[in-house]
Amino acid sequence: MNDQTRLDAQQRLTSAAGHIRGIERMVADDAYCIDVIKQIQAVQAALSKVSTLLLDNHLRTCVTTAIQGDDADERERMLQEITSVFTVTGKK
């Protein structure tokens, strides 16, 4: 992972963690449900952005290297790895 991606991800995760602590307080204080839900949605959006950052970095580095390489098994492993991220398993 490049340094800028790592820094961006860490900052976003730190922010999301702060928001989660705020949500915990809101629940403990019996805040209005819709307000809590809105905060949860904001955290989910922040985590989604981190996921997108990391996926973009992975595609531009590890996956690109594997695809351009001569090792067919490594290419297949990378493609299966990416596919598995988007496979819905239905597990809770």
N, C-alpha and C positions, 0 to 999 in steps of 0.2 A: 504494500500500500504506500502510495507516495505521501510525503509529509503534509501537504496541504489537505489532502483527503482525510488523513488521520486527525489533523487539527480540527477540521470542520465537523467531523463525526463526533469527536470528543466534546466539542462545544455544544452541539445539538443534544447529545445524550445528557450532558450536565444540566442543560436547560429543561429537558424532559423530566429528569429526576426531580428537579425542583418543583415542576408542575405536579408531578405525582404526589409529592409531599403535601402540596397545597390541596389536592383532591382529597387526600386522607383527612386533612383538617376539615374540609367542607363536609365530608361524610360524618365525621365525629361531631361536628356542630349542627348536624341535621339541616344542611343548606338545601335550598330549593332544588329538586331533582333535575330539572331542565338545566340549571346552571352547572350542576355536577356533570351531566351528560355532555354539555358543550365543552367543558374542560377536558373530559376524557377524549372527545373527538379531536381536540387540539393536540393532545399528546400523541394520539394515533397518527395524526398527520405529520408530526415531527419525527416519529419513528419511521414512518413511510419514507420521509425524505432521507433519513440516514441510510435506510435500506437501498434506496435508489443511488445514493452517492457510492456506497460500497459495491453495488452491482456494476455500476458504470466503471469504477476503477478495476474491478475484477475482469470485466470484459476487455478493457483496454490493455491489461497487463497479462495476467495468467492465461486467459482464454486465447488471446491473440498469439501469444508465444506458442501455445500448444497447437493451434491451427496452422501456424507457419512452420512448425517443426516437422521432423521426419518420422516421429513416433506415432503410428496409427492408433496404438492402444491408448496413448496419452490423449490424443484428440478425442477419441470415443469417450474416455473417462470424463473429460472436461464437458463434453456435450451432455452426457448423462447427468453430471453434477448440476449443470444449469437447468436442465429439464426438471430435475427432482425438486428444485426450489419452488417451481410453479405447479407442482402436482398436489392436488388437494387429496388428503388422506382421509378426512372425515373424523380423525381422532380428536378427542378433547383433552 
